[in-house]
């Protein structure tokens, strides 16, 4: 199998790129990193938008099969190399191979779904762990941002070649060394955002999609999944959030709607009783109700959508 080093852009190629660095700066790109949100990172992205490259750059350790590269003299100097995705690659494994956090590769490459890496896709590999942060409002400072992420403000300032207390303009892209993504964002990108709302024994009595209605026999669309379980079984939120609705419906019976991060909402129906109130914040360990058969139901189960 080809080593990771075989996918790195050659040193001479990187040197050639340095001549375009001045032009990149004129375009207002942050010195600490760059972003290409919402689309695949291509080789051309790296050539045209890369910043903070120097003549020495680091990659994975020799134990991973990397070529021996010059040692970076300043650990705060942010440098990039490039890796081309091959069949079977996974973000978590690549991050380990390069000695970085998974959050780093996700953020630097604006990855929205880690399970959808494309063979041949180019990934930007920074020389240190951290994430890209885009200044939201005029006047933010490195000091405040470092405090928010609980990282070293001096290292952050040096990496981005900016004074700690300098007021920054909205839209400025920074690389925040050692910072991490919030848990919900990471779970969402990894496709592990929601967990099962029932923790004890259950089985799926009906799935999402078209089915023959158990009441009319007609072909109807079922907009959720039915999880059959003993009456009284505790129901938990599939994700932390705030209760937005606690009510009764002729179809769903006793039901609860929870609003989550990024606008997600989940509904829990047919409960024998609800155990929460509107406006209450719930964790995934909070009990929001019990399995029942209220509303239009053929037996004890949770309707989840």
Buried (B, 14 or more C-beta within 10 A) or exposed (E): EEEBBEBBBEBEEBEEBEEBBEEBEEEEBBBBBBBBEEEBBEEEBBBBBBBBBBEBBBBBEEEBBBBEBEEBEEEBBBBBBBBBBBEEBEBBEBBBBBBBBBBBBBBBBBBEEBEEBEEEBBBBBBBBBBBBBEBEEEEBBBBEBBEEBEBBBEBBBBBBEBEBEEEBEEEBBBBBBBBBBEEBBBBBBBEEBBEEBBBEEBEEBBEBEEEEEBEEEEEEEBEBBBBBBEEEBBBBBBBBBBBEEBEEBEEBBBBBBBEBBEEBEBBBBBBBEBBBEEEBEBEBEBEBBBBBBBBBBEEBBBBBB
